[in-house]
């Protein structure tokens, strides 16, 4: 369905979205403990997106991006995980463009800047989808012309249905 809609980029939140807990950006245990919290939907979706030439980025407020990288490596393997930019609250990236900056919009735009350096595809708001559990971030995305799918943390199994129904 995403290919039919000409979607070529999916930004995905981490806490309460890729994983079924909220770390608050302060997870003290080893990353391996969180691997068991990766939702089965993302164990399927992440490799499927990447194998179908749809770019992926993790967009999160968590500053624990090294831990997120380790978790991604466990889910999709080292080679594919290296293709996934992580934009978190770790102050390792900036977005100085003219686009929207509220919610996850700056995170998405910064990831696109990186992906477009390495890829021959053109990513736009119209070719982007945000998957997110926070309705405020969903609202900001929709207000700025970015498609968005709300992952209801208590009904994550609806994700594939909601992606299929995306317009």
C-alpha positions in Angstrom: 0.0 0.0 0.0 2.8 2.4 0.8 4.4 1.9 -2.6 1.0 2.5 -4.3 0.8 5.8 -2.4 4.4 6.6 -3.5 5.6 6.7 0.1 9.4 6.5 0.2 10.1 7.5 3.8 8.7 6.4 7.2 9.6 8.1 10.4 8.9 6.0 13.5 8.8 7.1 17.1 10.7 4.8 19.6 9.1 4.9 23.1 5.6 3.4 23.2 5.8 2.9 19.5 8.7 0.6 18.4 8.9 -0.7 21.9 5.9 -1.3 24.2 7.3 0.7 27.2 8.2 4.3 27.8 11.8 4.7 28.9 11.5 8.4 29.5 15.0 8.6 27.9 16.4 7.2 31.1 16.7 3.4 30.6 19.4 2.1 33.0 19.5 -1.5 32.0 21.3 -3.0 29.0 19.8 -2.5 25.6 19.4 -6.2 25.2 16.6 -6.1 27.9 14.6 -3.7 25.7 14.9 -5.9 22.7 12.2 -8.1 24.2 9.9 -5.1 24.3 10.1 -4.4 20.5 6.6 -4.9 19.2 6.2 -7.8 16.8 4.7 -5.3 14.3 8.0 -3.6 14.0 10.0 -6.8 13.9 8.0 -7.4 10.7 7.6 -3.8 9.4 11.2 -2.5 9.7 12.8 -5.1 7.5 9.9 -5.1 5.1 10.2 -1.3 4.6 14.0 -1.4 4.1 13.9 -4.4 1.7 11.3 -2.5 -0.4 13.4 0.6 -0.8 11.4 2.7 1.7 13.7 4.8 3.8 13.3 4.7 7.6 14.3 6.9 10.4 13.7 6.7 14.2 12.4 10.1 15.4 12.4 10.4 19.2 12.9 12.8 22.1 15.0 10.2 23.9 18.7 11.1 24.2 19.6 7.4 24.3 20.3 7.0 20.6 23.3 4.6 21.0 20.9 2.3 22.9 18.3 2.6 20.2 21.0 1.8 17.6 21.8 -1.4 19.4 18.2 -2.4 19.5 17.8 -1.7 15.8 20.8 -3.9 15.1 19.1 -6.7 17.0 15.9 -6.3 15.0 17.2 -5.8 11.5 20.9 -6.7 11.6 23.9 -4.4 11.5 23.9 -3.7 7.8 20.2 -2.5 7.6 20.4 -0.7 11.0 23.2 1.5 9.6 20.8 2.7 7.0 18.4 4.1 9.6 19.1 7.6 10.9 18.2 8.2 14.5 17.1 11.7 15.5 16.8 11.9 19.2 17.3 14.4 22.0 21.1 13.7 22.1 22.1 17.1 20.6 24.1 15.4 17.8 22.1 16.9 15.0 20.4 20.1 14.0 17.8 21.3 11.6 18.2 24.9 10.4 15.8 24.7 7.4 12.7 26.7 6.8 10.3 23.8 7.5 8.1 23.2 10.5 9.9 22.5 13.7 7.1 21.5 16.1 6.5 17.9 17.2 8.8 15.6 15.2 8.9 17.7 12.1 12.5 18.9 12.6 13.5 15.3 13.4 12.0 14.2 10.1 13.5 17.0 8.1 17.0 16.4 9.5 16.8 12.7 8.7 15.6 13.5 5.2 18.7 15.8 4.7 20.9 12.8 5.6 19.1 10.3 3.5 18.9 12.4 0.4 22.8 12.7 0.5 23.1 8.9 0.1 20.0 8.1 -2.0 18.8 9.0 -5.5 15.3 9.5 -4.2 13.5 12.7 -3.5 11.7 12.7 -0.2 8.9 15.2 0.4 6.1 15.8 2.9 3.8 14.0 0.5 6.0 10.9 0.3 6.5 10.7 4.1 4.6 8.9 6.9 5.1 9.3 10.6 4.2 6.4 12.9 3.7 7.8 16.4 1.9 7.1 19.7 1.7 10.8 20.7 -1.4 12.5 19.3 0.2 16.0 19.5 3.1 14.9 17.2 0.5 13.3 14.9 -1.4 16.6 14.8 1.7 18.6 14.0 2.6 16.2 11.2 -0.9 16.4 9.6 -1.0 20.2 10.0 2.2 20.3 8.0 1.1 18.0 5.2 2.8 14.9 6.4 0.7 11.7 6.6 0.7 10.1 10.0 -0.5 6.9 11.6 -1.4 6.9 15.3 -0.1 3.7 17.0 -2.5 3.1 19.8 -0.3 1.6 22.5 -3.1 -0.6 23.7 -4.0 -1.8 20.2 -0.7 -2.0 18.3 -2.1 -4.8 16.1 -4.2 -2.1 14.3 -1.0 -0.7 12.8 -1.1 -2.8 9.6 -4.8 -2.1 9.1 -4.2 1.6 9.6 -1.2 1.6 7.1 -3.4 -0.2 4.6 -6.2 2.4 5.0 -3.8 5.3 4.6 -4.8 7.8 2.0 
